[in-house]
Amino acid sequence: MNISRHEQRVLHVLAQGGLIRFMRNDAGKVTEVDCFNREGLRLADCSLRVFERLRKRRLIRSRSGGPYRITREGLLAVRAQLDNR
């Protein structure tokens, strides 16, 4: 599966325990997304376009209206990266 660099970054943050919070409009459509890592820092690479592509490919999902998290398919699709701390 071809995954862009921005999608890889978002999936990597989610695989380490991050989440995507979202805002919906009155019609129920997601209009704004923010990706946070496990320490609570915001990831600038997460746009609405990247979010929609990940959700369409079923690499992320929300349960019971909560924040979006990575799925098992997403964990299999993400490439290993060094954690530069």
Rosetta silent file (secondary structure, phi, psi, omega in degrees, C-alpha in Angstrom):
SEQUENCE: MNISRHEQRVLHVLAQGGLIRFMRNDAGKVTEVDCFNREGLRLADCSLRVFERLRKRRLIRSRSGGPYRITREGLLAVRAQLDNR
SCORE:     score description
SCORE:     0.000 S_00000001
   1 L     0.000  130.829  178.896    0.000    0.000    0.000 S_00000001
   2 L   -83.376  119.341 -179.957    1.381    3.412   -0.976 S_00000001
   3 L  -124.809  129.731 -177.006    1.355    5.759    1.986 S_00000001
   4 L   -70.115  168.830 -179.450    2.663    9.314    1.750 S_00000001
   5 H   -62.609  -41.226  179.435    5.294   10.768    4.068 S_00000001
   6 H   -65.894  -39.637  177.738    2.706   12.848    5.959 S_00000001
   7 H   -65.462  -38.808  177.545    0.468    9.815    6.419 S_00000001
   8 H   -62.488  -42.094  179.366    3.455    7.814    7.713 S_00000001
   9 H   -62.203  -43.976  179.842    4.246   10.520   10.267 S_00000001
  10 H   -65.259  -45.428  179.216    0.670   10.589   11.531 S_00000001
  11 H   -62.405  -37.258  179.519    0.467    6.783   11.714 S_00000001
  12 H   -64.598  -42.142  177.098    3.788    6.656   13.563 S_00000001
  13 H   -63.975  -41.802  179.687    2.524    9.118   16.192 S_00000001
  14 H   -67.423  -36.333  179.875   -0.714    7.148   16.554 S_00000001
  15 H   -66.647  -26.532  178.713    1.172    3.855   16.864 S_00000001
  16 L   -87.545    6.092  176.099    3.099    5.315   19.807 S_00000001
  17 L   110.896   11.341  179.481   -0.118    6.141   21.652 S_00000001
  18 L   -80.324 -179.861 -179.810   -1.273    9.375   20.043 S_00000001
  19 E  -151.347  162.371  176.964   -4.797   10.360   19.013 S_00000001
  20 E  -117.376  118.248  174.591   -6.696   12.569   16.574 S_00000001
  21 E   -95.545  148.095 -173.827   -9.327   14.921   17.987 S_00000001
  22 E  -137.973  159.597  174.946  -11.925   16.296   15.595 S_00000001
  23 E  -121.826  137.935  178.417  -14.674   18.905   15.299 S_00000001
  24 E  -110.677  152.393  173.522  -17.933   18.317   13.426 S_00000001
  25 L   -88.248 -174.419 -177.451  -20.282   20.853   11.850 S_00000001
  26 L   -64.789  -25.696  179.929  -24.064   20.852   12.279 S_00000001
  27 L   -83.244   -6.650  178.861  -24.461   18.342    9.447 S_00000001
  28 L    93.111    4.993  179.922  -22.155   15.853   11.201 S_00000001
  29 L   -88.101  138.403  178.939  -19.227   16.208    8.780 S_00000001
  30 E   -69.654  125.773 -177.347  -15.700   16.428   10.214 S_00000001
  31 E  -115.367  -19.020 -177.200  -14.385   19.951    9.531 S_00000001
  32 E  -148.784  136.889  179.013  -11.255   20.234   11.686 S_00000001
  33 E  -132.171  147.000  174.319   -8.720   17.725   12.999 S_00000001
  34 E  -135.629  129.343  179.112   -5.785   17.933   15.421 S_00000001
  35 E  -103.169  130.651 -179.784   -3.289   15.113   15.962 S_00000001
  36 E  -123.568  140.828  174.987   -1.600   14.825   19.357 S_00000001
  37 L   -83.209 -178.556 -173.974    1.221   12.550   20.441 S_00000001
  38 L   -68.401  -19.431  176.650    1.158   10.728   23.786 S_00000001
  39 L   -86.217   -8.268  178.561    2.813   13.700   25.545 S_00000001
  40 L    96.991    7.277  178.201    0.075   16.048   24.315 S_00000001
  41 L   -84.147  141.357 -176.668    2.102   17.903   21.672 S_00000001
  42 E   -83.688  137.505  177.470    0.294   18.791   18.434 S_00000001
  43 E   -95.148  123.988 -176.384    1.559   17.373   15.118 S_00000001
  44 L   -76.609  -20.373 -176.184    1.510   19.964   12.323 S_00000001
  45 L   -74.444  -11.603 -175.487    1.519   17.354    9.497 S_00000001
  46 L   -87.039  106.440  177.246   -2.036   16.182   10.185 S_00000001
  47 L  -109.722  173.180  178.654   -4.421   17.948    7.813 S_00000001
  48 H   -64.788  -34.997  178.597   -8.024   17.223    6.931 S_00000001
  49 H   -64.747  -45.155  178.795   -6.862   15.694    3.620 S_00000001
  50 H   -64.176  -42.861  179.262   -4.457   13.277    5.387 S_00000001
  51 H   -58.518  -47.858 -178.715   -7.157   12.417    7.935 S_00000001
  52 H   -62.715  -39.891  179.180   -9.710   11.591    5.219 S_00000001
  53 H   -65.423  -41.316  178.793   -7.223    9.374    3.343 S_00000001
  54 H   -66.938  -39.769 -179.606   -6.350    7.424    6.510 S_00000001
  55 H   -69.428  -39.514  179.495  -10.000    7.019    7.454 S_00000001
  56 H   -64.591  -35.092  178.650  -10.999    5.930    3.933 S_00000001
  57 L   -83.878    1.164  179.058   -8.272    3.260    3.971 S_00000001
  58 L    61.746   35.802  176.749   -9.476    2.106    7.419 S_00000001
  59 L   -91.078  -17.242  174.886   -6.090    2.745    9.026 S_00000001
  60 E  -134.146  156.665  175.689   -7.715    4.821   11.796 S_00000001
  61 E  -158.224  158.947  178.853  -11.124    4.685   13.460 S_00000001
  62 E  -111.084  141.383  176.967  -13.175    6.226   16.220 S_00000001
  63 L  -116.338  128.298  177.152  -15.097    4.228   18.795 S_00000001
  64 L    55.221   37.971  177.559  -18.251    5.566   20.435 S_00000001
  65 L    75.190    9.271 -179.832  -17.633    9.122   19.204 S_00000001
  66 L   -81.837 -174.305  178.679  -14.209    9.280   20.855 S_00000001
  67 L   -67.560  155.857  179.332  -10.938   10.423   19.290 S_00000001
  68 E   -76.381  138.271  177.907   -9.542    8.563   16.290 S_00000001
  69 E  -132.301  168.310 -177.190   -6.860    5.959   17.003 S_00000001
  70 E   -75.145  146.508  177.113   -4.846    3.561   14.860 S_00000001
  71 L   -99.280  176.126  177.464   -6.344    0.208   13.829 S_00000001
  72 H   -62.674  -38.964  177.202   -4.626   -3.141   13.442 S_00000001
  73 H   -63.029  -36.765  177.392   -4.418   -2.525    9.683 S_00000001
  74 H   -65.947  -38.919  177.645   -2.757    0.802   10.424 S_00000001
  75 H   -64.797  -35.535  178.640   -0.188   -0.860   12.656 S_00000001
  76 H   -73.582  -27.830 -176.678    0.668   -3.291    9.881 S_00000001
  77 H   -84.050  -24.186 -176.446    0.951   -0.475    7.305 S_00000001
  78 L   -75.303  138.440  177.312    3.255    1.826    9.291 S_00000001
  79 L   -88.100  147.986  179.389    6.983    1.489    8.642 S_00000001
  80 L   -67.663  139.509  177.506    9.390    1.327   11.558 S_00000001
  81 L  -134.856  150.546  174.747   11.176    4.594   12.343 S_00000001
  82 L   -70.255  143.674  179.240   13.848    5.532   14.807 S_00000001
  83 L   -98.293   99.665 -174.145   12.555    7.461   17.784 S_00000001
  84 L   -85.627   84.703  177.794   14.858   10.477   17.992 S_00000001
  85 L  -104.443    0.000    0.000   14.469   11.654   21.565 S_00000001
